[in-house]
Amino acid sequence: MSRPAKLAVQQWGNSLAVRIPQLLAEKLGLSEGSTIDMDGSEESIVITKAKFTLNELLATYDAREQEADWGPGRGKEAW
């Protein structure tokens, strides 16, 4: 088990922020734009990679992005 990192809390606008070290981000598969879940208590903050429901994933799906040009028909296909 690795040792916890000691990080400085910094001001970011009206909020507070903590930077995630690159090695930890790579280990967790996080990159800019990744979504996380955060929860806390008086003594701890827990950050986990967000898990999406099927409905949430389908809401972001656009079938038009998947269209492909297969070229002209070669037989009696109707395009």
N, C-alpha and C positions, 0 to 999 in steps of 0.2 A: 504494500500500500504506500502510495507516495505521500509526501509531506504537504499539507495545505499551503497554498501561496498566501503571503501577506501582501495585500494590495491597498493602495491609498484611495479613499473616497474623494472625488473631486466634484466641484460645481459644474453643471452643464445647463445653462439657462436657469430656469426656476427649479430644476431637479438636481439630484445627486447621481453620479455615475461612477462605475468601476470598469476599468478596461480588462478584457479577458486576454490573458497572455496567448501569443500565437501558438505555442506548443499545445496548450490546453484546448484552444479552438480547433486545431487540427485533429487532436485526439478525439474530440467530440463530433467532428464533422461539421463545425459551424463556419459560416462565412458571412460576409456582409449581406444583410437582408434575411438571414436565417430567423426563424421565429422560435421563441423560447417561452416557457411557462415559468412564472416566478411566484413563490409563496414565502411567507415568513412568519416568525413569531417574535417574541421579545428577545430571544437569544440567537436566532439563526435566520438565514436567507437560503432558500433552496431554489436553484435554477435547473430546469430540465429542458431537453429538446422537446419542442411541441409535437404532439401527436394529433393528427387530423382525422376526423371521421370521414367516411366515404362521401357523405353529402357535402362536407366542406371542400373536399378535393374536387368533386364533380362541379361545384359552383364556380371553380376557377378554370374549368376545361372549356376550350373553344374549339369545336370540331373544324372550324374553318382554318385553323392553324395547321391542321393535319392533312389538308388537301394536297394532292400530288398531281402533276401533269404526266399522264401515262402515254402521251403522244396520240397521233391519229389512230382510228380504228383500223384493223387489218382484215376484218371479215365482215359479217353482217351485224356487228354490234351497233346498238343505238346509243349515241352519246347525248 
